[in-house]
Amino acid sequence: MKLPIVAYGDPVLKKVCADIDNTYPDLQQLITNMFDTMYNASGVGLAAPQIGLPIRLFIVDTKADEDEEVFKKVFINAQILEETGELWAFNEGCLSIPEVREDVMRKPNILISYYDENWLKHEEKVSGFAARVIQHEYDHIEGKLFTDKLSLLRKQLIKGKLDAITKGKVHTDYRMRFMKQNKKR
């Protein structure tokens, strides 16, 4: 089932999310719904707060490009243990912040600990584009958005776009939930 994506301005996007355990109700169906929602919106990652749930769950599917292999995973109760390498800029967007893309600086290598959908624990090194997507989604479960990483000047330059999103004045090809309108599109 395709779920509405929570738009910029909703307080759930600024919450530090709670851990879950293997008794979380209907977790496998939730994961399936999250993948359906992400694919429908042409995303490469989606975090639970983006569908209104303040829990430490996110998914990633970077799809294959010519430089990297397919990276499709579920991350439950993730913790980034280490970020290394030279900062590099990449133009990021977010399904919760449609029509806004900005260069964000991140380190290219991470060490992450997490549970998968079968409750197997992993500690894994990830690099490149997959690491960037994980960092972006991890920020969501920490109550951070990519716009929080921008300079004050860049934030001022996009303020009008962010205000429009908060008010539901944005067009997407996927359903969204807007805070100020309390309605779904």
Buried (B, 14 or more C-beta within 10 A) or exposed (E): EBBBBBBBBBEBBBBEBEBBEEEBEEBEEBBBBBBBBBBBBEBBBBBBBBBBBBBBBBBBBBEEEEEEEEBEBBBBBBBBEEBEEEEEEBEBBBBBBBEBEBEBEBBBBBBBBBBEBEEEEEEEEBBBBBBBBBBBBBBBBBBBBBBEBBEEEBBEEBEEBBEBBBBBEBEBEBBBBBBEBEEEB
